[in-house]
Every structure is written in C-alpha cells, then in structure tokens.
Amino acid sequence: MARGDFAGLSNGKKMPEVRQELLTTLKNKLIPLRVLDEFKSAGVFVNWWQQIRYDLKTIISTGWHHSLIPDDYLVAAFFQAGAEEIETLEAQISEAQSELTEAVETAQEVTAYEPEEDETVNAAVIKKALKELIDDLKGSSGESARKELKNLQTQEKAIIALEKRIKDSKAALKTKTDELALKLQIKRRGGEEFKAESQELIRQVDAQLAGLDPTKKDDKKKITALNKDKAALEARVAKTGGILTVIGGRLTEEEARRLILKKLYDLASHELNRYLNAEKRGLIRVVENLWDKYAVSSRELESERNETLKTLDGFLKGLVYLG
C-alpha cells in the first residue's frame, strides 16, 4: 500500500492525500492487534512522517534522486564484498595493535625500563631502550650476555614486525576505503557526470598553477602539492570507465526507487519497534511487580509443607491410622 502511495508522489499525487491514506492504513493494521491503542498507533505514524516528509518533497520535485540514499544502503546493495574486506582489515589492525601493546609491555619487563614522570611508554620509547641495551651487549663475550642479547633482539624484531604489519594493513585499508568511496561516487553520478566534475577540478588546479612562480620557495611547495592533486584527479578520470563497468553501470531510477522505499520502510519499522519495546518494558514491569508482591520462596514453601505434614501426622495418629 505505502509503496504505491509513495510511487504516486512523483506522478502528481499530493502529500496531504498520501499522508491521510497512510495514517488510516497504519491505524487499521495496528489497532486490531490490540498491542498499541489508537493514540499510540497514530504516534508511530506522526514520528515516522516527521522523519520522511522532506524526502517525500524531494521525490515530488526531483524524483527518485540518489541523494536520498545513504551510503550504507548502496554498500549493502552493490559493494558488500568490498565493505567486508574493509571490516577484515580493521579487525586485523585492531588485533595487531593489541599484540603490539602486549609486546611493548613484555619488552618493558625484559628491559626493566622505568619511565620518567608523565612519560608514555610506547613502541618508540621501548625500541630506543632496547637498542641501547643491545648496543651495550654487542661487545660482550659471556654466555649469559649472549643469551640476554638474543632475547633483547627477539623483542626488538617482534615490535618492528608488528609495526610493519600495522603500517601495511593501514595502507591497504586506505586503498580499499578510497576505492569504495570512488565506486560510490561513480555509482551515484555515472561516468560522464563524474568525469566532468573531475575535469572541472583539474581546470581549477591549472588556474592556480598559472598564478604561481616556480622560482619562489613558497610557490614551489604549492606547485608540488597542486601537481600531486592534479595527478590524482587525472588518474581518477582514467579509471572511471573501467570502474563503471565493474560496478554494473550507473544507479538506475528503478534501483534508486527500490533503495529509497527500503529506507522509508526501515524508518517506519524502527519507529514501530520503539513503541513495541516500550510496551514490552511496561509489561515486564507489571510482571515484576506481581512477582515481588506474591512470590514465595522455595524455602518458605518447603517449610509450610513440612508443617502441614506434621499436622496431618498428628491427625492420623489421633485416628489410630499411624502407630
């Protein structure tokens, strides 16, 4: 029902008409379930409507525009594999950082390093301490000194290896994150629009370069930075066609419509669940209050049972049923 109402907005249907139809439909669906009353059912709708009304105005004025779609919806629909690669890299970095923290703590114990007041003991500090001790022991010939030297070198290598692992993973993460951001832009705008935007940025860079003097020190730094930006933009333009093919082309109107409707549905679902959770909490409080008021512990029940049995035994003995 709602899908048809929303779809009609871009074909001339008026918002007040859609609002009334949706409100009536929602109340007719919810009230018979006897979970939310008329006023709470209306509250679900009003809060939902407040969140979506500007989206609906955009649909009326510009149609199913990609700007109404959050990035996470596009990622879930088209780039889930890339997002999972990013999550894996983030997890690897977090794990390596934890290992590095442990390695630093171990090395601190091995070196018996005592930090200065307010000094933070990190990898750089411990590597310096390790290097000093290693340099001192390199000229020693005793067996115990060789063992200590080997242990210190092992600690140093472990920290260096972990730092490299973190650095490499962060570089890979940046590459994957930049790739995903680029794919999202091209998916939204399409190849031609994206190229035109990038070429306009290149023209702006060229205009800035034209006003700089390469013989001046400050201008020389700016020229280097601008040329780097220009090279990145040109590389982006060169890759656009290939990326567009890989991602299955630009977002179509039907795909945009489907994702926008899904967002509107999710917002309604979230609002309904918020009200339902409030009702569940209220019900739980009622049950807990009843329990607190009427609950009897197993020990009390056992005691009452024993007292009852004693009384019954007394009656039976009196009636000569028990010896």
N, C-alpha and C positions, 0 to 999 in steps of 0.2 A: 504493500500500500504506500509506504513512505517513499520507496524508490520511484514509483510513478508520480507522486506529488512533486518530488524534487526534480525529476527529469522534466516535468512540465514547466518548471520555472524558466528554463532557457527558451521555452516556446511560447512565452507570453502569459503564463499563469501568474496570478497576483499573490504576493506574500500573505496578506490577511486571509485570503481564501485557503491557502495551503496551511497556515497556522491553525485555523479553526478545524479543518479536516483532520489534521494530525492530532490535535488535542482531543477531539471527540473519539478518534480511533484508539488512542492510547488509553483513555479512561474506560472505554468499552471492553478493552482487553484485560486491564488490570483489576478493575473493581470486582468483577465476578469471581476472581481468585480468592477474595476475602483475606488478602495479606496487607494491602495498602488501601486505605479508605479513599473517598473521592478527593479530599483535600491533598493528601499526600501524593496521590496519582497525578493531580494537577501540578504539585510541586516538582515532581520529576520532570514533567514536560517544560515548565517555566524555566527551570535551571538549565535544562538542555538547550532550550530555544535561545537563551541569553548567550550561550557559547557559540551557536552556529549561525545566528542571524546575519552577521557580516559576511560569512562565507556565502550565504544564500544571495545576498545582494550582489556579490561578485559574480555568482553564476548567472544572475539576471543580466548584468551589464556586460560581462566579457565571456560568458560560457564556462566550460569546464577547464579553467586555467590551471596550469601546473603549479602556480604559486600557492594554491590551496592545499597542495600535497606536502606533508612533512617529509624530510629526507628518509626517516626510518621506514616509512611506508614504501618508498621507492626501493630502498635497500632490500626490504623483505620480499618485494615482488620480483626484483631483477638481479640483485647483486648479493644474495645471501652467502654465496661461497666466498666472495671477497671479504665480507664482513666477518665471517668465521675465521679466515686467515688472520685478520687484524686482531681478533679476540685471542687467537692462539699465540700470536707474537706478544701481546700484552701480558698474557699469563706467563710466558717464558721469561719476559723481562722481570716480572714480579718475583718469580721463583729464583732467578739468578741474583736479584738484589738481596733476597733473603739469605741465599747462600753466601753472598759477599759479606753481609753483616756478620754471619757466623764465622767466616774465615778471618775477618778483622778481629773479632773477639778472641778467637783461638790464637792468632798471631800476637795479640796484646799480652796474653798469658805467657806465651813462649818467650817473648822478649822482656817480660816483666816491665812493660812500659808504663810509666806513671805520668799522666797528662798534667800540664800546667793548669792553674785555676782558670775556669771558664773555657778551657780548650776542648774542642770536639774531636774525639778520636774517630777518624775516618780512614779510608783506604790510603789516601795520600800520606797522612801522618804515619801510619804503620809501615808503609813501604819505605819511607825515609829512615825510620828506626831500624827496620830490617837491613837496609843497605849498609848503614853504619856498622852494625854488628857483623855483617858478612864481610865487609872490607877489613875489619879488625882481625877476623879469624882466618882470612885467606893465607896469611903468612905462617900460621901455626902448624906444627907437625904432629902433635899428640893425637892419640886415638879419640879421646873424648872431645877434643876440639874439632876433629873431622866430622864426628857424629853430629855435634851441635851445628856445625856449618851446613851439613847436608839437610838437617831439619829446618834451619832458617831459610835455605834456598827453596825447599819444598813449599814452605809457607808463602814465600815471595812469588813463586811460579803460580800457585793456586790463586792468589789475589789478582795477578796480572791476567791469567786466563779468564777469570770471571769478569774482570773489567772489559776485556776484549769481547766476550760473549754478549755482555750488556750493550756495548757500543754497536756491535754488528746487528743485534736484534733491533735496536732503536733506529738504525739506518734503514733496515728492512721495513720496520713499522712506518717510518716516514714515507718511504716509497709507496707502500701499499695504501696508506691513507691518502696521499696525493693522487694516486691512480683512481681511487674510489671517488674522490671529490671531483676529478676531471670527468669521469664517466657519468656522474650525477648531473653535472652541468650540461654535458652534451646530450644526455637523455632528455633533459628538460627542454633545451633550446633547439636542438637539432644542429647538424653540421654547419649549414650556411650561416645561421644566426650566430653560432659560437665563433666561427672564423671571422665574421665581420666585426664582432666585439673585440677579438684578439688583435685584428689588424688595426683597429682604431687605437688600441693601446700602444701598438708599435709606432703608429704615426705620432702619438703624443710623446713617446720616448725620443723619436727622431727630432721632434721640435725642441725638446730640452737639450739634446746633444748639440744642436745647431747653435745654441746660445752659450756654449761653454768653450773655454780656451784650454787646449791640452797642454800648453806651456806653463799654466798656473798650477801650483801644487794642489790647492783645494779643488779646483775644477777637474784635475786629473783623477782624483779619487771618485768624484761624482760620475765622471765619464766611465770609469771601470765598473761601477755599480750599475749604471744605466745599461751599458753594453751586456752585462750579465742578465739583467731583466729582459732585454730585447731578445737575447739568445733563447731564453726560456720560453718566451712568447712565440717565437718562430718555431721552436721545437713542438710546441703545443698545436700550432696550426698544421704542421706537417703530419702530426699523428691523428688529427681529427677524423679523417676518412676511415682509417683502419679501426679506430675505436668505435666509430659509429656502426661499422659492420659487425664487430664483435658483440656489441650490446643489443643487436637486433633492431637498430634504427631508432628514430626519434619516438618519444612517447606519443601514442595516438590519442585522439579525442575519446575513443571508447575506453582505453586503458586509464586515462585521466579520470573519466567519469566513474569508472568502477572503484578506483582508489579513493576518490573524494567521498563517494557514497559509503565506502567502508569506514572512512574516518568519522563521518556523521553517525553511522551505526555504533561505532566503538564509543563515541562520546555519550550516546543515549544509554548504552549498556553500562558504562561506568557510573552514570548518574543513577540508574535504576539499582545497581548493586550497592551504591552508597546508602540509599534508602532502605534496601532489604537488610543490609548489615546492621543498620540502626535498629530495625525491628527485631533482628536476631539477638542483638545485645540486650534489648528490653526484655525479651522472652527469657533469656538466660538469667537476668537479674531477678525476674519473678520466681523462677525455679529455685535459684539460690536462696532467696528469702524464705520460700516454703521449706526448703531443706533445713535452714538454720532454725526455723520455728518448730518443725515437727520431727526432725531427725532424732533417732535414738541409737546410741552406740551399741555395738555387738556385745560389749561387756555388760551394759545395763540389761539387754535382752536376756543374756545368759543368767544373770543374777535373778531376774524376775522369774525365769523358767525354773531355776533351782528352788526358789521359794514356793512356787506353785506345786512342784513335785513333792516337796516336804509336807505341804498342807494336804495334798491328796493322799500321801502315805499315811498321814495321821488319820484321815477319814477311813481309809481301808482297814487300818489296824483296829479302829473302833468298831468296825463292822465285822471283824474277825476274818477278813479276807487275807490278811498277812500275819505270819506267825511272829 
